[in-house]
Amino acid sequence: MHRILHAALASLAVLVTSSAAKGVNTPVPPLLKTDKGLAYRVWLPKDFASRRHDVPLILFSHGFGGCSEQSRTLTQALADAGYAVLAPNHRDEGCSRFRGDLMGALKAGNLRPELPFTDPAAWTQTTEASRRDDIQALLAFALSHAPYKDAIDPDRIALMGHSLGGYTALAMAGGWDSWRDPRFKCVLALSPYAAPFVAHKRMDRIAVPVMFQTGTRDIGIGPVLLRRGGYDQTASRKYLIELKGAGHFAWTELNPVFQKTIADYAKAFFDRELRGRPAPLLDAAPSGQVAQYRHS
């Protein structure tokens, strides 16, 4: 799994840094910085400037070696649906720093997780805690600085993440006690690295509604959610989407095949759990690209 992950990450860095120039993907918004220097990107609804404390906010945490714009088809779709989406670059961001040479950085040991992904039992609440700090810092900035503070509804905030970003989201939903942030009302976990919480039997600590998305070819993640108890052990209101033929990077710009289905379920989840709106898709039988759908 580790070799597959490294190779795909290298491809992701090449794709994200070159696709905008080729005009084949959703445009990349400019890289901004908070007053404390945290780099981030933002996707906003078209009428954002005229709104007053009624726009729901979603923060996005990228995968290991990914970047804030790695899933921009999804983040743009959410903005088009009326959500403000802000995404930080964590310290392992690889799309701009390595400019297509992410594989070289991985081989040289310049980029690695704090602990091996292959040893989830060794992970604790201190592992990758800088990601929690980034999310909290970006949220504090958004709630106190223009143009965000006047438009965002502080009672409707959610968190989503891919891979190690999914770990971040689950941890802040209660997976780690010291990470828990009650301002997040629900979390969307996209092919999440949930193995540490399963290993420590902490999936039942997740305190808010959660949607898991995985795929039949998501070999490092799917079995943890489906066969090792990740989904079943989750005690909060929960949803699980398994996409036919989707691998770990289906939730990034590496793979356009599943983007509409991913966005449709994401919007339905946030509409129901963050806005309290009807979401018929979440009550329908699985079809099309969905191999399995669970909800309880």
N, C-alpha and C positions, 0 to 999 in steps of 0.2 A: 504493500500500500504506500509506503513512504517513497519509493522510487516513482510510482505513478503520480503521486502528489507533486513531487519536485518537477517532473517533466511537464505536467500540466500548468504549474505555476510559471514556469519559464515561458510557455506559450501564451499564458494570460498577459504577462508583461509586454510581450511583443504586440499582441493584438490591441490591448488598451491604448498603448502609446502611438499606434499607427493607424487605427481604424478611422479615427475622426478625420485625419488628413485624406483618407481615401473616400470619405463621404458615404461609407457603407453602414454606419451605425448612428444611433442617437447622438447628437452633438454633445460634447463635453463642456459643462459650464466652467467658468473660471475658478481657479483655486484662490480661496480667500483665507484670511487669518483672523483669529480672535484677538482680543486685546492682550492675551497672554501668549500669543504666537502659535496657537494650535491651528494647523492647516485643515481646511474643510471645504466641501462643495455643497451647493444648495440647489434644490428644485422647488419652485413655488407655483401656486395656482396663479392664473393670469390676473385675477382681480385682487391679489394679495394686498396691494398698497391701500386699497379702499376698505379693507375688512377691519373689524374691531373685536378682538378677543373671541373670535369664533372659528378660527382655523385650527383643526387638529394637527398635531405635530408628530412626526415619526422620525426617530433617529436611526441611522443605518450603520452597522459595524461590519467592515469588510473582512474577508478571509485572510489567513496567514499569507503574507507575500502579495496580497491583492492591493486594493486601493479604493478610495472613496467613490470613484467613477466606474468600478468594475461591473456593476449591475445597473447601469444607467437606463437601460430600457425599462426596468421595473421602477426605478425611482422616478423617472419621467412619467410613467403611466399613473403612479400614485399622485403626482402633482397635478396631472390632467384631471384626476378624479376629485380634486379639492383638498389634498393634503400638502402640508409643507414638509419637505424631507431634507434633513441636514445630515451629512456624513463626514466624519473626521478621517484623517489619515493617521493611523496608528504607527507606532515606531517601526513595525515590520513592513510598512508600505514598500512595495517593490516596483510599481508601474513606472514611476518617474525616476526614482533613484538609480535604477539599474538599466533603464533604457534598452530592454531587450537582452541584457546579459544577466538575468536573474539566475539562470542555471550556474553561471560562473560564480556568482555570489554564494549560492548554496554550497557548491563544491568547496569553495574556499573557507567555508565556515563563518562567513560574515552575516549570514541570515539563518537563524534557527529558532524554533520555539524555546521557551525557557526550560521545558522538560519534554522528553520525546512523546509524540502522539501515541506511540506503541506501548506506553506505560501509564495508562490513565489512572491507575490506583495511586501513583506517586503525586498526582496533581492535588493541590489543596487550595484554600481560599487566597493564598498569596501568589498563586501561579497566574502570570499574565495580568496582574492587578493594574498595570498601567492602562489597560484597555478600559477598565471601570473608571479610572480617573479621567481618561479622555472623554468618555461619554458624559460624565457628570460635569466636566468643565464646559463642554459644548452646550449642554442643556442650560447651565447657569448663564452662559453668554447669551443664548437665544432669548431667555426670559428677562434679560435686563438691558438689551441693546436693540436699537433700531436697525433694520425695519421690522424685526421679528416680534419684539415685545408688545407692540400695539395690536398685532393681528392674531397671535397665537392664543388659543384657549388653554390656559394652564391646567385645566382639569381633564383635558383630552390629549394625553401624551402616550405614545407607544414606542417600542423598540423592536427593531428587526436586525438580523445578522445572518451572514453566510459562513459556514464552516467554523473557524475560530471565532468569527463574529456571532455565530449561533451559540457558541459556548458563552460568549459575553452576555448575550440576551438572556439565556437561561439562568446564568449566575445572578444577574441583576433582578430577575423575577423571583429569586429566592433560592436558587441552587446552592449558593454560598450565603450564609447568614450575613456576613459582613459586607456583601455586595448589594444586598436587597435595597431597592429604591422604590418606595410606594408610589412615586409619581408616575411610574409606568403602569398603565391600566391593562395592557395586554402585550404579548410578544409573538413575533413571527420568526420561527427558527428554520432557516433554509439550509438543508443538508448540514445540520449542526453537529459539532463535535461534542456530543452529549455523554461520551463514555466515562469521563470522570464522575459525573453525577450518578450514573448507573453503578459504577464500581463502589462508590461510597453510599449507595442506597439513599440518594437525596432527591430523586425526581419527585417524590411526594411533597417536597418543600416548596415547589413552584406554586406561587400564591395567586397567580392571575391567569386568565384564559390564554391558551397557547395554541398556535397552529404549527405543526411540524410538516415540512415538505421534504420528500426524499424521492428516490427513483429506483427502478428495478436493477439498474447498473451502478447504483451508488454503493459500491461494495464495502467501503470503509465506514459508512454511516447507517445505511438502511438496516442491516442486521441488528445493530445496537438498539434501534428504535422498535423494530418489529419482532425480533426473536429473543433479545436479551433483556427485555422489560422496560425499555425507555418510555414507550407510549403507555403501556399498561400500568406502570408504577406512578405515572403522573396523576395527581389527585384533583387538580383544578379542571375547569371546563376545557376540553381539548378536542383538537381536530388533527387528522393526519391525511395527507395527500401523498400517494405513491404514483409517480409518473412512469408510463411505459417506456423503457429504453433510456431513461435519463440517468446520466452519471453525475459525479460530484460537481462538475463545472457547468451543468445545465443552467444554473442560476446566475451565470456571468455572461459577458459578451462573447465568450468563446463559442457558445451554442445558441443560435437564434430559434431553434426548432420549437422549444417549449415556452417561449417568452409570453405569449398571449395567455396560455393556460395558467402559468405562474402568476401573472398579473391579475387575471380574473379572480382567482381564489384569494390572492392577497387583498384585493379591494373588497371582496365580499366579507372577508374576516374582519377587516378594519371597519367597514361600514356597520357590521353588527356589533362588534365588541367595543369599538371606540366611539361610534356615533349613535348607536342604538337604533339603527335603521334596519328595515327588512333586507334580507340577503337570501333570496330564493335559491341561489346556487348551492348554498350550504345545506339545503334540505333536499337536493336532487340526488338521484342515483348517479354513480360515476359513469362517465361516457368518454368517448374520444381518446385523449391521451392519458386518461386517469386509469391506472391499473387497479387501484384500491383506494377507497375513501372510508375513513372511520371518524365517528364523532360521538362523544359522550360527555 
